[in-house]
């Protein structure tokens, strides 16, 4: 039986905890949070306020890291160097340079697994869309569109000030709300040649990070991508991911994959599973990926989201930000700290 722990008992931990507990082959032995008031959230597990003390005291197989972005790098390093597998909430790092440190850490510790939580890869709608793309039935991909139009009130940043500070968050809407969309776009489109992007603040919140970003992505295949994300919408609208093939158009919206038929009508192909009692944009695939990773640890499998797999989305953000400053398209290979 795997012995698991979780560090960080904030919002996203409420998705991880039930998934961990639902696996009969996993025992949640310890949790850690700076807030002593969180002690009663998981009464059956030993409680710590210092993750290093927890790593020293517990014989753990896997740690789930559900912390603010700036802590992902040091806490992952501490776990891996202690010989403990890591399930890491996104993002991989604050920027490409920091993300590459975890890629190198993964390479230097081949027996220790690091899984990054890109759970939307395992949504039923995206899995089918990826199968359609790989089949070639509708020809090559011509274009990809990714739209995220959400709303975050000023209180979102006031309650947790780190979210609005570059030093601690690594950015705003791109790294916090739209990272999954960037990841899915690059999975479908393949290797990226260049990105022309722009970041802005449409809301007068007095924060450092962007609330709006847009980009045109040029893939080496010849396909183009349009990315737009904002936290300045009125409500949290459904994320939209659309793929234009030579011989067809497919769209994921409202968690449903549709195809436009020859007569112009939409045909529903598959709908994602839903997780009752959670925010709609969390989906239900956290549990799928968490159980898959636990299985990979038990059986020494490797079909999870490695640190190296999660790198490109961070490089995309850095390219968009750099392009916004320099007012020109940025080749990923031009990033002085980027590697293919």
VOBA-1610 file (N, C-alpha, C; in pm, whole numbers, padded with zeros to 5 digits, always signed):
BEGIN
Unk+00084-00120+00000Unk+00000+00000+00000Unk+00087+00125+00000Unk+00054+00219-00088Unk+00130+00343-00094Unk+00095+00433+00023Unk+00198+00495+00079Unk+00177+00592+00185Unk+00190+00731+00123Unk+00081+00808+00132Unk+00074+00939+00067Unk+00063+01051+00169Unk+00108+01170+00125Unk+00091+01290+00205Unk+00050+01403+00112Unk-00006+01508+00170Unk-00046+01624+00091Unk+00003+01750+00162Unk+00065+01840+00084Unk+00115+01966+00138Unk+00034+02080+00078Unk-00033+02155+00164Unk-00114+02268+00119Unk-00261+02235+00120Unk-00333+02278+00223Unk-00474+02243+00238Unk-00566+02356+00192Unk-00532+02419+00080Unk-00614+02525+00023Unk-00721+02472-00070Unk-00768+02558-00160Unk-00884+02526-00245Unk-00868+02396-00323Unk-00756+02380-00392Unk-00741+02267-00483Unk-00724+02135-00407Unk-00686+02142-00280Unk-00671+02018-00203Unk-00804+01945-00186Unk-00914+02019-00195Unk-01046+01956-00180Unk-01078+01864-00296Unk-01003+01877-00408Unk-01018+01784-00520Unk-00924+01665-00501Unk-00805+01690-00451Unk-00706+01583-00433Unk-00745+01486-00322Unk-00790+01541-00211Unk-00814+01457-00093Unk-00915+01344-00119Unk-01032+01371-00177Unk-01126+01261-00204Unk-01069+01158-00302Unk-00991+01204-00399Unk-00933+01112-00497Unk-00832+01019-00430Unk-00753+01075-00341Unk-00655+00992-00268Unk-00727+00890-00181Unk-00828+00937-00109Unk-00900+00849-00016Unk-00981+00741-00089Unk-01017+00768-00215Unk-01098+00673-00291Unk-01018+00553-00340Unk-00887+00562-00332Unk-00802+00452-00380Unk-00770+00358-00263Unk-00819+00234-00268Unk-00796+00140-00157Unk-00649+00100-00141Unk-00569+00129-00243Unk-00427+00093-00237Unk-00339+00206-00186Unk-00404+00315-00142Unk-00329+00432-00094Unk-00378+00471+00045Unk-00284+00500+00133Unk-00316+00546+00268Unk-00265+00689+00283Unk-00355+00781+00314Unk-00316+00919+00340Unk-00267+00928+00484Unk-00137+00933+00501Unk-00080+00924+00636Unk-00050+01060+00698Unk-00028+01163+00615Unk+00011+01293+00671Unk-00034+01406+00580Unk-00058+01522+00642Unk-00088+01645+00567Unk-00009+01758+00631Unk+00012+01865+00553Unk+00093+01976+00601Unk+00033+02108+00555Unk+00025+02204+00647Unk-00020+02338+00613Unk+00029+02434+00721Unk+00064+02556+00680Unk+00110+02655+00778Unk+00001+02694+00877Unk-00123+02685+00835Unk-00237+02722+00918Unk-00272+02609+01013Unk-00245+02629+01141Unk-00276+02525+01240Unk-00425+02498+01248Unk-00505+02595+01204Unk-00649+02576+01205Unk-00697+02472+01105Unk-00607+02432+01013Unk-00644+02331+00913Unk-00627+02189+00967Unk-00587+02178+01091Unk-00557+02047+01150Unk-00674+01950+01140Unk-00795+02002+01151Unk-00913+01914+01156Unk-00971+01882+01019Unk-00909+01933+00912Unk-00960+01903+00778Unk-00946+01755+00745Unk-00834+01697+00786Unk-00810+01554+00763Unk-00770+01492+00897Unk-00867+01468+00985Unk-00836+01424+01121Unk-00765+01289+01128Unk-00782+01206+01026Unk-00722+01072+01030Unk-00573+01073+00995Unk-00523+01186+00946Unk-00382+01194+00906Unk-00302+01277+01006Unk-00175+01247+01020Unk-00089+01326+01108Unk-00067+01463+01046Unk-00071+01566+01129Unk-00067+01703+01081Unk+00067+01768+01111Unk+00120+01838+01010Unk+00246+01910+01025Unk+00230+02053+00975Unk+00310+02145+01030Unk+00316+02280+00978Unk+00447+02306+00904Unk+00538+02209+00907Unk+00669+02219+00841Unk+00686+02097+00750Unk+00690+02120+00618Unk+00698+02007+00526Unk+00830+01932+00539Unk+00936+02001+00574Unk+01066+01935+00591Unk+01063+01840+00711Unk+00997+01883+00817Unk+00979+01796+00934Unk+00897+01673+00896Unk+00795+01694+00814Unk+00711+01583+00769Unk+00793+01483+00688Unk+00875+01533+00597Unk+00958+01445+00514Unk+01058+01366+00599Unk+01107+01427+00703Unk+01202+01359+00792Unk+01132+01254+00879Unk+01008+01282+00919Unk+00939+01197+01016Unk+00861+01082+00954Unk+00816+01099+00830Unk+00728+01001+00768Unk+00802+00919+00661Unk+00764+00793+00650Unk+00814+00707+00541Unk+00712+00711+00429Unk+00730+00803+00336Unk+00630+00832+00234Unk+00670+00776+00098Unk+00568+00740+00019Unk+00590+00698-00121Unk+00561+00812-00217Unk+00459+00894-00186Unk+00419+01000-00277Unk+00366+01119-00199Unk+00398+01239-00248Unk+00348+01362-00188Unk+00273+01441-00295Unk+00154+01486-00260Unk+00076+01576-00346Unk+00107+01719-00302Unk+00152+01802-00397Unk+00188+01940-00367Unk+00079+02033-00420Unk+00009+02098-00329Unk-00103+02187-00363Unk-00077+02326-00305Unk+00038+02381-00341Unk+00088+02506-00282Unk+00086+02620-00382Unk+00101+02745-00334Unk+00120+02858-00425Unk+00238+02833-00519Unk+00235+02895-00635Unk+00330+02865-00743Unk+00477+02876-00701Unk+00511+02976-00621Unk+00651+03000-00589Unk+00712+02892-00501Unk+00627+02808-00443Unk+00676+02699-00358Unk+00688+02567-00433Unk+00640+02560-00555Unk+00644+02434-00630Unk+00787+02383-00647Unk+00877+02473-00687Unk+01015+02432-00713Unk+01087+02382-00589Unk+01097+02460-00481Unk+01173+02413-00364Unk+01113+02290-00295Unk+00980+02283-00290Unk+00917+02170-00221Unk+00930+02042-00303Unk+00916+02053-00437Unk+00938+01936-00523Unk+01080+01886-00509Unk+01176+01975-00509Unk+01317+01936-00493Unk+01338+01862-00361Unk+01281+01915-00255Unk+01298+01852-00123Unk+01241+01711-00122Unk+01124+01692-00184Unk+01061+01559-00188Unk+01144+01462-00271Unk+01183+01504-00391Unk+01258+01416-00481Unk+01392+01378-00420Unk+01461+01473-00360Unk+01591+01444-00298Unk+01577+01354-00176Unk+01456+01346-00123Unk+01428+01255-00012Unk+01383+01118-00064Unk+01373+01105-00198Unk+01333+00977-00256Unk+01184+00955-00263Unk+01106+01064-00263Unk+00960+01055-00262Unk+00905+01103-00397Unk+00814+01024-00455Unk+00748+01063-00580Unk+00659+01184-00556Unk+00638+01264-00661Unk+00564+01390-00647Unk+00451+01401-00748Unk+00333+01434-00696Unk+00221+01474-00782Unk+00205+01624-00762Unk+00242+01701-00864Unk+00254+01846-00853Unk+00141+01918-00924Unk+00068+02001-00850Unk-00030+02087-00916Unk+00042+02181-01011Unk-00025+02218-01119Unk+00036+02311-01213Unk+00050+02447-01146Unk+00146+02531-01192Unk+00238+02512-01303Unk+00366+02441-01259Unk+00444+02400-01360Unk+00572+02336-01334Unk+00668+02432-01266Unk+00662+02560-01300Unk+00747+02661-01239Unk+00696+02799-01268Unk+00760+02899-01209Unk+00721+03038-01230Unk+00755+03086-01371Unk+00857+03024-01430Unk+00903+03063-01563Unk+00981+02946-01622Unk+01030+02963-01744Unk+01100+02854-01813Unk+01226+02813-01738Unk+01300+02911-01691Unk+01425+02880-01620Unk+01400+02792-01499Unk+01299+02827-01421Unk+01267+02748-01302Unk+01211+02611-01341Unk+01128+02607-01446Unk+01071+02480-01491Unk+01180+02385-01537Unk+01281+02440-01605Unk+01392+02355-01651Unk+01469+02293-01535Unk+01470+02360-01422Unk+01537+02303-01305Unk+01469+02174-01261Unk+01334+02171-01272Unk+01262+02049-01234Unk+01274+01942-01341Unk+01285+01983-01467Unk+01311+01886-01574Unk+01446+01819-01550Unk+01546+01900-01515Unk+01679+01846-01486Unk+01676+01758-01362Unk+01600+01799-01262Unk+01585+01719-01139Unk+01528+01583-01173Unk+01428+01581-01259Unk+01365+01456-01302Unk+01466+01367-01374Unk+01546+01427-01461Unk+01647+01351-01536Unk+01755+01294-01444Unk+01788+01370-01339Unk+01895+01327-01248Unk+01848+01226-01144Unk+01717+01207-01134Unk+01660+01110-01040Unk+01563+01019-01116Unk+01612+00935-01205Unk+01525+00855-01292Unk+01433+00758-01218Unk+01466+00727-01094Unk+01382+00635-01018Unk+01268+00705-00945Unk+01270+00838-00946Unk+01165+00915-00878Unk+01077+00982-00982Unk+00947+00965-00968Unk+00853+01016-01068Unk+00796+01152-01024Unk+00790+01244-01119Unk+00723+01373-01099Unk+00610+01382-01200Unk+00488+01392-01151Unk+00371+01406-01239Unk+00312+01545-01220Unk+00295+01619-01330Unk+00235+01751-01325Unk+00086+01739-01356Unk+00005+01809-01280Unk-00139+01790-01288Unk-00202+01866-01405Unk-00186+01810-01524Unk-00258+01857-01642Unk-00373+01761-01667Unk-00470+01765-01577Unk-00579+01667-01578Unk-00669+01679-01700Unk-00674+01798-01762Unk-00765+01815-01876Unk-00724+01733-01997Unk-00601+01686-01999Unk-00559+01593-02104Unk-00642+01465-02100Unk-00699+01436-01984Unk-00771+01310-01964Unk-00922+01328-01966Unk-00969+01448-02002Unk-01112+01467-02024Unk-01154+01384-02145Unk-01272+01326-02138Unk-01318+01240-02247Unk-01324+01315-02380Unk-01364+01441-02375Unk-01375+01520-02499Unk-01239+01540-02564Unk-01137+01570-02483Unk-01005+01593-02542Unk-00941+01463-02588Unk-00962+01357-02513Unk-00906+01228-02554Unk-00960+01187-02691Unk-01091+01207-02714Unk-01148+01173-02844Unk-01095+01266-02952Unk-01085+01396-02921Unk-01033+01492-03019Unk-00890+01458-03059Unk-00811+01418-02962Unk-00673+01380-02991Unk-00667+01255-03078Unk-00754+01160-03051Unk-00761+01038-03133Unk-00800+01073-03278Unk-00894+01166-03294Unk-00937+01209-03428Unk-00821+01273-03501Unk-00746+01358-03430Unk-00632+01425-03493Unk-00525+01325-03535Unk-00499+01228-03449Unk-00394+01129-03478Unk-00435+01032-03589Unk-00566+01014-03607Unk-00614+00919-03709Unk-00591+00970-03850Unk-00587+01102-03868Unk-00570+01159-04001Unk-00695+01153-04087Unk-00805+01109-04029Unk-00928+01090-04107Unk-00977+01220-04170Unk-00953+01331-04103Unk-01003+01459-04153Unk-00891+01546-04209Unk-00778+01485-04238Unk-00665+01559-04291Unk-00583+01625-04181Unk-00492+01710-04223Unk-00405+01774-04124Unk-00477+01889-04055Unk-00424+01928-03940Unk-00479+02043-03867Unk-00435+02171-03936Unk-00533+02258-03962Unk-00505+02388-04025Unk-00498+02498-03920Unk-00587+02492-03822Unk-00591+02597-03720Unk-00645+02546-03587Unk-00604+02612-03480Unk-00650+02579-03345Unk-00686+02708-03274Unk-00800+02709-03208Unk-00843+02826-03131Unk-00867+02787-02986Unk-00808+02863-02894Unk-00830+02840-02752Unk-00877+02968-02685Unk-00996+02965-02625Unk-01055+03083-02562Unk-01088+03055-02416Unk-01046+03146-02328Unk-01079+03138-02185Unk-01130+03275-02144Unk-01260+03289-02120Unk-01320+03417-02080Unk-01384+03400-01943Unk-01307+03432-01841Unk-01350+03414-01703Unk-01355+03548-01630Unk-01395+03542-01504Unk-01400+03661-01420Unk-01337+03631-01284Unk-01254+03723-01241Unk-01199+03717-01105Unk-01218+03853-01040Unk-01290+03859-00928Unk-01310+03987-00859Unk-01181+04030-00790Unk-01175+04154-00749Unk-01057+04205-00680Unk-01031+04127-00552Unk-01138+04079-00490Unk-01122+04003-00365Unk-01042+03875-00385Unk-01044+03821-00507Unk-00967+03699-00538Unk-00819+03722-00510Unk-00772+03843-00544Unk-00631+03877-00522Unk-00608+03932-00381Unk-00709+03998-00324Unk-00694+04054-00190Unk-00683+03946-00084Unk-00762+03840-00100Unk-00762+03731-00002Unk-00629+03657-00003Unk-00573+03635-00122Unk-00443+03568-00136Unk-00354+03657-00223Unk-00286+03754-00160Unk-00210+03855-00235Unk-00103+03799-00328Unk-00052+03678-00300Unk+00051+03620-00386Unk+00003+03606-00531Unk-00127+03588-00548Unk-00181+03568-00683Unk-00158+03689-00773Unk-00145+03808-00715Unk-00128+03928-00794Unk+00015+03975-00805Unk+00110+03897-00754Unk+00250+03937-00751Unk+00333+03845-00840Unk+00407+03905-00935Unk+00487+03826-01028Unk+00586+03735-00956Unk+00646+03785-00852Unk+00749+03710-00779Unk+00696+03579-00725Unk+00569+03577-00690Unk+00511+03459-00626Unk+00419+03378-00716Unk+00355+03444-00815Unk+00261+03375-00903Unk+00320+03341-01038Unk+00418+03420-01084Unk+00475+03398-01216Unk+00390+03450-01329Unk+00282+03520-01296Unk+00191+03572-01396Unk+00048+03565-01347Unk-00044+03601-01435Unk-00184+03606-01397Unk-00268+03505-01472Unk-00353+03554-01563Unk-00450+03466-01629Unk-00382+03354-01707Unk-00265+03379-01765Unk-00202+03274-01846Unk-00158+03155-01761Unk-00090+03182-01651Unk-00033+03072-01573Unk-00132+03013-01472Unk-00233+03094-01437Unk-00324+03049-01333Unk-00454+02992-01388Unk-00513+03060-01487Unk-00643+03015-01539Unk-00633+02945-01675Unk-00541+02988-01762Unk-00542+02940-01900Unk-00429+02844-01934Unk-00352+02802-01835Unk-00237+02714-01862Unk-00281+02582-01926Unk-00393+02528-01881Unk-00443+02403-01938Unk-00474+02419-02087Unk-00532+02533-02123Unk-00568+02557-02263Unk-00443+02566-02349Unk-00341+02637-02303Unk-00214+02643-02376Unk-00155+02503-02393Unk-00163+02424-02288Unk-00109+02288-02292Unk-00181+02203-02397Unk-00313+02211-02400Unk-00389+02130-02496Unk-00364+02177-02639Unk-00347+02307-02658Unk-00321+02359-02792Unk-00188+02307-02846Unk-00085+02305-02762Unk+00045+02257-02811Unk+00046+02106-02828Unk-00033+02034-02750Unk-00042+01889-02769Unk-00101+01856-02906Unk-00201+01932-02946Unk-00265+01909-03075Unk-00181+01962-03191Unk-00123+02080-03174Unk-00054+02146-03284Unk+00086+02098-03310Unk+00149+02041-03208Unk+00287+01995-03226Unk+00388+02104-03197Unk+00508+02085-03247Unk+00617+02177-03215Unk+00587+02318-03265Unk+00616+02415-03178Unk+00586+02555-03208Unk+00708+02624-03269Unk+00683+02697-03379Unk+00790+02773-03442Unk+00805+02910-03377Unk+00695+02984-03366Unk+00702+03119-03309Unk+00567+03161-03252Unk+00572+03265-03167Unk+00451+03319-03106Unk+00458+03471-03107Unk+00349+03532-03150Unk+00333+03677-03140Unk+00222+03702-03042Unk+00252+03773-02932Unk+00153+03785-02827Unk+00147+03922-02763Unk+00046+03940-02679Unk+00026+04067-02608Unk-00038+04038-02473Unk+00009+04106-02370Unk-00052+04094-02238Unk-00096+04232-02191Unk-00200+04235-02108Unk-00255+04364-02066Unk-00329+04348-01934Unk-00368+04461-01879Unk-00454+04466-01761Unk-00576+04550-01796Unk-00690+04486-01803Unk-00814+04557-01832Unk-00888+04596-01704Unk-00851+04533-01595Unk-00913+04561-01466Unk-00818+04648-01382Unk-00873+04743-01312Unk-00792+04834-01231Unk-00782+04783-01088Unk-00709+04670-01074Unk-00697+04607-00944Unk-00569+04645-00870Unk-00476+04711-00939Unk-00351+04747-00875Unk-00259+04628-00852Unk-00272+04526-00934Unk-00187+04407-00922Unk-00078+04410-01029Unk+00022+04324-01013Unk+00134+04321-01106Unk+00109+04231-01227Unk+00028+04130-01209Unk+00013+04027-01312Unk-00094+04066-01414Unk-00085+04003-01533Unk-00181+04032-01639Unk-00316+03967-01611Unk-00423+04037-01652Unk-00556+03975-01645Unk-00608+03936-01782Unk-00534+03976-01888Unk-00577+03947-02025Unk-00454+03920-02111Unk-00464+03823-02200Unk-00353+03791-02290Unk-00408+03735-02421Unk-00338+03763-02529Unk-00374+03707-02659Unk-00248+03670-02735Unk-00260+03576-02826Unk-00142+03534-02902Unk-00182+03466-03031Unk-00095+03479-03131Unk-00105+03401-03254Unk+00015+03307-03257Unk-00012+03180-03269Unk+00090+03077-03260Unk+00114+03017-03398Unk+00239+03010-03437Unk+00276+02947-03564Unk+00340+02812-03533Unk+00275+02705-03575Unk+00329+02571-03554Unk+00419+02532-03671Unk+00516+02446-03645Unk+00607+02404-03751Unk+00535+02327-03862Unk+00420+02269-03828Unk+00341+02194-03927Unk+00277+02285-04031Unk+00277+02415-04004Unk+00208+02509-04091Unk+00075+02556-04034Unk+00025+02486-03933Unk-00099+02527-03868Unk-00077+02655-03788Unk-00185+02730-03767Unk-00177+02849-03683Unk-00273+02834-03566Unk-00240+02904-03458Unk-00325+02900-03341Unk-00363+03039-03294Unk-00484+03056-03246Unk-00528+03180-03184Unk-00561+03151-03039Unk-00496+03225-02948Unk-00518+03207-02805Unk-00565+03339-02746Unk-00672+03333-02667Unk-00718+03452-02596Unk-00767+03411-02459Unk-00721+03483-02356Unk-00764+03453-02220Unk-00780+03582-02141Unk-00883+03587-02058Unk-00906+03705-01976Unk-00975+03669-01846Unk-00948+03747-01743Unk-01024+03740-01619Unk-01117+03860-01605Unk-01138+03932-01717Unk-01218+04054-01714Unk-01358+04033-01772Unk-01400+03909-01787Unk-01535+03880-01834Unk-01634+03908-01721Unk-01762+03899-01750Unk-01865+03921-01648Unk-01884+03797-01561Unk-01867+03681-01622Unk-01884+03554-01553Unk-01774+03459-01601Unk-01771+03339-01544Unk-01682+03233-01594Unk-01753+03157-01705Unk-01722+03193-01828Unk-01781+03123-01942Unk-01704+02994-01969Unk-01766+02904-02044Unk-01700+02778-02077Unk-01575+02803-02161Unk-01470+02730-02129Unk-01350+02731-02213Unk-01388+02672-02348Unk-01331+02728-02455Unk-01358+02676-02590Unk-01227+02636-02657Unk-01223+02516-02709Unk-01108+02467-02785Unk-01160+02416-02918Unk-01118+02480-03027Unk-01167+02444-03159Unk-01051+02406-03250Unk-01070+02300-03326Unk-00968+02255-03420Unk-01028+02250-03560Unk-00963+02319-03653Unk-01004+02318-03793Unk-00912+02223-03869Unk-00967+02115-03920Unk-00894+02022-04005Unk-00918+02059-04151Unk-00842+01998-04239Unk-00865+02019-04382Unk-01007+01978-04422Unk-01061+01877-04352Unk-01192+01824-04392Unk-01290+01817-04276Unk-01279+01910-04183Unk-01375+01906-04073Unk-01343+02007-03964Unk-01444+02039-03882Unk-01428+02131-03770Unk-01485+02068-03644Unk-01405+02068-03539Unk-01443+02008-03411Unk-01425+02111-03300Unk-01520+02112-03206Unk-01516+02212-03099Unk-01548+02146-02965Unk-01468+02181-02864Unk-01502+02144-02727Unk-01552+02270-02657Unk-01676+02266-02612Unk-01736+02377-02539Unk-01842+02321-02447Unk-01856+02380-02330Unk-01950+02328-02229Unk-01923+02180-02201Unk-01795+02143-02208Unk-01748+02007-02179Unk-01801+01903-02276Unk-01842+01946-02396Unk-01895+01856-02498Unk-01814+01874-02627Unk-01773+01763-02687Unk-01707+01768-02817Unk-01812+01756-02926Unk-01811+01854-03018Unk-01906+01851-03128Unk-01832+01856-03262Unk-01899+01808-03365Unk-01849+01813-03501Unk-01954+01882-03587Unk-01908+01969-03675Unk-02001+02032-03770Unk-02012+01942-03893Unk-02131+01893-03918Unk-02153+01804-04032Unk-02157+01881-04164Unk-02164+01808-04273Unk-02166+01871-04406Unk-02286+01962-04425Unk-02395+01933-04353Unk-02515+02018-04365Unk-02510+02137-04271Unk-02399+02152-04199Unk-02380+02267-04111Unk-02433+02249-03971Unk-02491+02132-03943Unk-02545+02107-03809Unk-02438+02048-03718Unk-02451+02081-03588Unk-02357+02029-03490Unk-02401+01891-03443Unk-02305+01801-03435Unk-02330+01666-03385Unk-02248+01646-03258Unk-02316+01612-03149Unk-02246+01587-03023Unk-02180+01450-03027Unk-02051+01445-02992Unk-01977+01320-02998Unk-01955+01259-02861Unk-01919+01341-02762Unk-01896+01289-02627Unk-01899+01404-02529Unk-01943+01375-02407Unk-01948+01476-02301Unk-01859+01430-02186Unk-01788+01526-02127Unk-01700+01494-02016Unk-01780+01452-01893Unk-01719+01365-01814Unk-01776+01333-01684Unk-01770+01456-01596Unk-01861+01468-01503Unk-01865+01583-01412Unk-01844+01537-01269Unk-01787+01627-01190Unk-01762+01598-01049Unk-01857+01683-00967Unk-01963+01623-00910Unk-02063+01701-00835Unk-01999+01778-00721Unk-02051+01899-00698Unk-02007+01977-00583Unk-01877+02053-00603Unk-01825+02059-00726Unk-01701+02132-00752Unk-01724+02235-00861Unk-01628+02325-00876Unk-01635+02426-00981Unk-01635+02357-01117Unk-01717+02407-01210Unk-01735+02337-01337Unk-01604+02321-01413Unk-01512+02419-01397Unk-01390+02414-01477Unk-01286+02318-01420Unk-01310+02263-01302Unk-01220+02160-01251Unk-01237+02029-01328Unk-01358+02004-01378Unk-01382+01878-01446Unk-01374+01761-01349Unk-01366+01641-01405Unk-01363+01521-01321Unk-01237+01439-01342Unk-01141+01495-01411Unk-01026+01414-01450Unk-00908+01420-01354Unk-00919+01503-01249Unk-00816+01498-01144Unk-00805+01354-01091Unk-00922+01298-01062Unk-00924+01164-01003Unk-00861+01062-01098Unk-00890+01074-01228Unk-00833+00981-01327Unk-00681+00989-01328Unk-00628+01112-01330Unk-00484+01128-01338Unk-00417+01088-01207Unk-00479+01121-01095Unk-00423+01084-00965Unk-00414+00932-00952Unk-00521+00863-00987Unk-00519+00717-00978Unk-00420+00657-01078Unk-00410+00717-01195Unk-00312+00669-01293Unk-00170+00683-01239Unk-00141+00796-01177Unk-00006+00817-01125Unk+00025+00722-01011Unk-00072+00700-00924Unk-00050+00603-00816Unk-00022+00464-00872Unk-00094+00428-00978Unk-00070+00299-01044Unk+00070+00295-01105Unk+00113+00407-01165Unk+00246+00413-01224Unk+00354+00393-01119Unk+00331+00444-01000Unk+00428+00424-00891Unk+00430+00277-00850Unk+00314+00218-00834Unk+00304+00079-00789Unk+00363-00018-00890Unk+00340+00008-01018Unk+00379-00087-01122Unk+00498-00040-01205Unk+00559+00071-01164Unk+00673+00132-01235Unk+00641+00156-01382Unk+00528+00222-01405Unk+00489+00261-01540Unk+00529+00407-01563Unk+00520+00452-01688Unk+00570+00586-01719Unk+00472+00670-01800Unk+00348+00627-01810Unk+00250+00698-01893Unk+00171+00802-01812Unk+00245+00898-01756Unk+00185+01009-01684Unk+00243+01138-01742Unk+00207+01253-01686Unk+00255+01381-01738Unk+00387+01417-01670Unk+00497+01385-01736Unk+00630+01411-01681Unk+00658+01561-01676Unk+00757+01599-01595Unk+00799+01740-01590Unk+00835+01790-01729Unk+00905+01708-01804Unk+00946+01748-01939Unk+00826+01771-02031Unk+00717+01696-02007Unk+00596+01712-02087Unk+00525+01844-02058Unk+00547+01898-01939Unk+00477+02018-01895Unk+00555+02146-01924Unk+00673+02133-01983Unk+00762+02247-02003Unk+00711+02345-02109Unk+00656+02293-02220Unk+00624+02379-02334Unk+00524+02488-02297Unk+00426+02456-02215Unk+00325+02557-02180Unk+00388+02675-02106Unk+00489+02649-02025Unk+00559+02758-01956Unk+00642+02839-02057Unk+00705+02771-02151Unk+00779+02841-02256Unk+00686+02930-02339Unk+00564+02882-02364Unk+00467+02961-02439Unk+00435+03092-02366Unk+00415+03083-02236Unk+00386+03203-02157Unk+00502+03301-02163Unk+00623+03251-02147Unk+00740+03339-02153Unk+00751+03405-02290Unk+00722+03330-02397Unk+00729+03385-02532Unk+00623+03493-02553Unk+00502+03470-02504Unk+00395+03570-02516Unk+00433+03697-02442Unk+00486+03681-02321Unk+00525+03797-02242Unk+00639+03874-02309Unk+00738+03802-02359Unk+00852+03864-02427Unk+00808+03933-02555Unk+00718+03869-02629Unk+00665+03927-02752Unk+00589+04056-02724Unk+00516+04059-02615Unk+00438+04177-02579Unk+00529+04297-02553Unk+00645+04269-02494Unk+00740+04376-02465Unk+00813+04421-02591Unk+00857+04325-02672Unk+00941+04356-02788Unk+00862+04383-02915Unk+00731+04360-02910Unk+00643+04389-03024Unk+00685+04314-03150Unk+00720+04187-03134Unk+00755+04105-03250Unk+00733+03958-03215Unk+00729+03874-03317Unk+00714+03730-03295Unk+00842+03676-03230Unk+00824+03581-03138Unk+00936+03521-03067Unk+00945+03373-03101Unk+01060+03331-03146Unk+01084+03188-03166Unk+01119+03127-03031Unk+01059+03013-03000Unk+01086+02952-02869Unk+01234+02927-02848Unk+01304+02893-02956Unk+01446+02863-02944Unk+01527+02988-02915Unk+01468+03107-02934Unk+01539+03231-02907Unk+01540+03266-02758Unk+01451+03205-02683Unk+01450+03229-02539Unk+01584+03182-02483Unk+01656+03272-02420Unk+01793+03239-02382Unk+01805+03128-02280Unk+01692+03091-02218Unk+01697+02983-02122Unk+01613+02864-02168Unk+01566+02865-02292Unk+01478+02758-02341Unk+01559+02648-02407Unk+01510+02527-02390Unk+01567+02411-02457Unk+01453+02333-02519Unk+01484+02265-02629Unk+01381+02184-02693Unk+01372+02050-02624
//
